[in-house]
Amino acid sequence: QVRESESRLSYALWGSRNQLWDWDISNQTIILSSGINKEDEQTPLPCNINQLVENIHPDDKNLVKHAIEEHISNKSKNLDCTYRTKSSSEDWQWVRARARATSRDEVSNALRIVGTLENVNQLVETQQQLQQLNEQLEFRVKQRTNELSNTLETLKKTQAQLVESEKMASMVGLVSGVAHELNTPIGIVITALSHLESNIDSLIDQLKNKTLTRQNLKSIENTYSDSLDLLNRNINKSIRLIQNFKLLSLQSSVVVCEEFAINDFIDRVLESHLAVF
């Protein structure tokens, strides 16, 4: 039964590509195993806590050492930490160590800790890319929102001037129409932002629960791309409407006697009105 159990454990380790480590703290030795062949098991190697964290990235070393000391002194139920360590090619790669003390002395200090070491480099890199994507998205949405806010403020001031001006009384209906038509792209922008927020919350939950899959990640990426495209198109449409409105307002406020082609003037007026559609 012991041999069968060891065999199943070896195959599980080989299939998951994890590494099993068995640290005898009292004797300061460690045994590493990662394959299905007995030849892969190494003989006990000298190992104290300083040697254990020797190849860990300088920025992560204190964090890992503290986590180990906390578990040795029974201040934590499990040992679970993610950090960078040197690979065989001398590159830094992310790994996750999970372990638990299997025996303790009379004062609850760990005598032996057994656990696994898992390569999570790809997962961490994906999380970092998602974080960068989220930051870029937040920046672009904030930038576009500020532009829209400034444009809307300009529109409000222009509307106030038109209402106060007796000469622009005939433009009040047009202002109301433009404002009404702006509701459509702005409403789409608000809906897209809400959809993005919902997807970001879902992504964060999946990352916390470690249920994120490549398919889900691809779906979220497509949603981000579609939503950004929708935001850009409707914000640009709003800006274009406001610019056309301002152009018409400027033309109408200048009182100058001049000769002009009536057909061209009508075409420009129609273009300003039809732009909202």
Secondary structure, DSSP 8 states (H G I E B T S, - for coil): -HHHHHHHHHHHHHHHT-EEEEEETTTTEEEEE-SSSGGGS---EE--HHHHTTTB-HHHHHHHHHHHHHHHTTSSSSEEEEEEEE-TTS-EEEEEEEEEEEEE-TTS-EEEEEEEEEE-HHHHHHHHHHHHHHHHHHHHHHHHHHHHHHHHHHHHHHHHHHHH-GGGGGGHHHHHHHHHHHHHHHHHHHHHHHHHHHHHHHHHHHHHHT---HHHHHHHHHHHHHHHHHHHHHHHHHHHHHHHHHHHHHHHH--------HHHHHHHHHHHHHTT-
